[in-house]
Amino acid sequence: MNIRHALALLTVGLALVLTGCVTTPPPPTPGTWSGKLAYQMEASPTQRAQAGSALFEWQGSTEQGQLSLTSPLGTTLASARWDASGVWLDDGHGPRPFVTLEELGQALGDALQGPPLPLRPLLHWLRREPAPGWPALAREDGFEQAGWRVQLAPQRITLTRPAQGGLGALRLVLISTE
């Protein structure tokens, strides 16, 4: 084998190796968010403090979509889906129907022994914007809307709901993995 032939083979081989190193993952699908959700519920006169975390994936819009919550070990904790025909939650006991996202948010809040989770505005908050049609108060680090303080930081959204009606304060932290 002459030097020219060996150099050509080496160049082709090196190009193939480098091509394998520079592949990039596909961009996330629009309307898809994934990351870690951590919650912390303060103690109140009627409940004890609690905290936990889950991995989440949210796909879609307020009209049609799905939400999956899994444990850090990969066990499915709950999944929800919604479209024009209704809303369903499967928390391991079979799918339960709901009429609206607000009812689903109430059920998820009840499971945490806290306030309803603001699922409809949350879709906008994940886009780092206030939900349209709801009054919002601008803050240096985000905004307040629907009784929640929304703090925006790079790859992180912190939602805080103050104590009210006998329920302790609730803090949700959404950390993007994208």
N, C-alpha and C positions, 0 to 999 in steps of 0.2 A: 504494500500500500504506500503510495507516495504521500508526501507532506501535504500537498494541495488537497487530496482526497480526505485525509485525516482531519485537516482543518475544516473542511466543508461539513463532515459528519459531526465534528465537535460543535460547530456553529449551530447546526440544525438541532442537535441534542440540547444545547444550552437554551436555544429559543423555546423549545418545547417545555423545558423545566421552568423557565421564567414565565411563560404563558400560564402555567398551572399556578404559579405564585400570585399572579395579579388578578385572578378572577375576583369579582366583587359579588356579594350577595344581592339578590333582587331587592329593589326598594319595597318598603312596606306598602300594602294595599291601602289606597285612600280609605279613610274611615275605619282603620284598624289601629288599636292601641294595645300595647301589652306592657307588663311590668309587674312590680310588687306593690301590694296594697297592705299597709299596716294600719291597725286601728287601736285606739286607746280610749277606753270609757272610764271616766272618773267615777268614784264612788258617790252615791247619793244616799239620802235617808232610807230609801227603799231597795237599794241594790249595792252589790259589792263591785269594786273596780275590776276591770277585765281588759285584756289586751291580746292581740293575735296578729297573724299575718297570713297572706295568701298570695299566690301568683294569679294575675288576672289577664284575660284577653277579651277585648271588646271589639266587635265588628259591627259595622252598619251605621244606622241613623236612628232618629226617634221614630221613624215610620216602620223600619224593618231592621232587625239585627239580632245579635246574640252576645251573651256575656258568659264567660267560663271562669270559675274560681277553682284553683287547685292548691293543694298543700305544697309546702316546700319540697316534699318527697314525691310529688306528682300524683297524689290521690285526688280524684275529683271531689270537691266539696259541694259544689252546686253549679248548675248551668241554667241559664234562662234564655228564652228566645221570644221574639215578638214580631208581629206583622199585622196586616189589616184585619185578620180574623181573630186576633187575641194575643194574650200574653201567657206564657207558661214558665213555671219554675220547677226544676227537678233537683231536689236536695237529697236524693238517695231513697226517697219514699215514693217514687213515681211522680210523673208530671202533675202539677196542680195548676188549674187555670186561674187567671186574673183578667179583669176587664181592661185595666189601664197600667201604664208604667208606674203611675203614682201608687196604685194598690200594691204592685210588686215592691216598690221602694218602702212602703209601710211594712210589708211582710219581712223584708230584709232588715229593716230597723228593729222590728220586734224581735227577730232572732238575736240581735245584738243587745236587746233590752235597752234600746236607745231610740232616738228620733228617726222618723222616716228618712231613708236615703234619697237624695234629690237626683234621681236617674235622668230625668229629662234635661235639667240644666247641666248635669254633669257632662253630657256629650259636648256641650259648648265649652265648658271649663277645660276639658281635655284638649280642646283646640286653643286654649289659653285666651278665651274671650268670654265676656258676660253673655248669658242667654238672652236672646231678643224677647221683648214683651214683658220683662221682669225689671223692676227698678234696681239699679246698681249704684253703689258708692265707690268711687275710685280711691285706691290706697296706693302708697308709694311702692309697695311690694305686690300689688294685685288689686283686688276689689272685694266688696261685700255684696252678697245677693242671696235672696230667699232665706235669710237668717243664718247664712254661712259666710265665714271669712275665707277667701280663696287667696292663698299666697303662692306666687309663681316664682320659681327659681329654675335654673338650667336643669333639665331632665327630672324635675320634681315639682309636684303640686301638693300643697298641704291645705286640707279643708278642716276648719274648726267650727263646731257648733257649740255655743255656750250652754251651760246648764239652764234648764227651764222645765217647768211643770213637774218637778220631782225627779227628773232625769238628769244624770250627771252630764258633764260636757263630753263631747265626742270629737276625736281628732282622727282624721284619715290622712295618710300620706301615700301618694301615688308616685312611684319611681319608675320612670321609663327605662326599658331595656333596649330601646332602639336608638 
